[in-house]
Amino acid sequence: MPEQLTPEVIAQTPDVTLADVTDQDALLAELVSLSPIDYDRQREKAAKLLGVRVSTLDAEVAAKRSKLEEQHVTEQLAAATPAPWPESVDGAQLLARIIHRDKRVHGIRSITSYNRTIDNHTLRHDRSEPT
């Protein structure tokens, strides 16, 4: 360390900007968490602080927000995944019970009538879906 701060010593030191000492990741994380209005208020100062154009900062924040949204959706889907039924299920028996219940509830007397009811319901459902 030199004893005196002379112009020669200053000339030999590397240029250090505010962007060099700013924690870029922390600043970007903060910007991503802001509401659109608050981000709009901060974006020009943040871009200057990071030494980038505002459009570059906007693109980076949008990409990070998109990635964060993807992670959020993935976490929601993982949380919503149902646990498997703890006991084995006999599919034929389950179907027979469903048919029996539907016949009782809807007053259906034969399997042919039941099939027609199911087909009509499916047809109505298919027509109601947007294409």
N, C-alpha and C positions, 0 to 999 in steps of 0.2 A: 504494500500500500504506500503510495507516495505521500511525502510529508506535506506537500503543497498542491493545491488544486490549480494547476496552471492550464493555459489554453492547449498546450501540447498534450497534457494528460487527458483533458476532456476530449480532444480529437482522437485519441487512441481508444477511448471507451466505445463499446458498441451502442448503437442507438436502441434505446428501450422505449417502446411505446406503451400506452395504457392497455392496448390489446394484448401485449406480451405478458402483462401481469394480471390479466382478468381471467377468472375461471370460466372459460367459455361454456363448458358443459352445464355448470350451475346456472349461468345466466340464461342459456337456452331453455333449461328445465323450468326456470321461473317464467320465461316468456310464454312457453307452451301452456302453463297452468292459468294464465290470465284470461279473462273474458275478452271477447273481440274488441270491445270498447277500450278496455284498459290496455290491451296489446297495441291498439292503434295509437294510443297516447305515448307509449314507450318505444315504439319501433325505430323511430329516427335516432333517438339518443342511443339505443342499444346497438344499432348498425354502426354508428360513429364510434362507439366504444370498442366494438369488435373489429373495426377497420374494414367493413364490407358495405356493399350497396344495400339499400333497403329492400330491393327486389330479391337479392340473394338471401337476406335474412327471412323475408316472407316465405320463400320457397323452403328453407330449412325448417322453419317453425311449422309450416303446413305438413311437411313430410313427417316430422316428429309427432304431430297431433294425429296424423293418420295411423302411424304405427302404434301409438298409445291407444287409439280407438280399437284397432285390431286386437290388441292384447286384452282390452276390456271385454270385447265380444267373446273372445276365446275363453276368458275366465268365467263369463256368464254361462256359456254353453257347458263348460266343464262342471260348474256348480249345478246346472239344471239336468245333467245326465242322471237318469233314474238308476237306482241300484237294482241289480238283478233280483228276481223273486227268490226268496230263500229256499223254496221247495220246488221239486220238479213238477211240471205241469203236463198233464195228459191232454194234448191238443184236441183229440177226437171227443173226449169227455167234455172239455170246455165248450167246443162248438155245439155239441148236443144240448148242453145246458143253456147256451145263448139262444138257440133255436126254440127250445121249450119255453123260455121266458118270453121271447118275442111272439110266439104263437099265442101264449096266454094273454099277454098285454094287448096285442093287436087283434085278437079274436080270429086268428088264422087257423083253419081246420086241416089243411093238407100241406105237404112239402111243396107241391106245385104252386099253391097260392103264396106260400112263403117266398119261394124263388121269384115269383112275379113281383111281390112287394119289394124285395131287395133290389131287383132289376130296375123298377120304377124309381126307387129312392136314389140309386146310383145314377140313373139317367138325369134326374132332376139336379143332382149335385154336380154332375159333369157340365150341364148347361149353365149353371150359375157361376162357374169359374171363369174369370176373364181369360181371354186368349192372347 
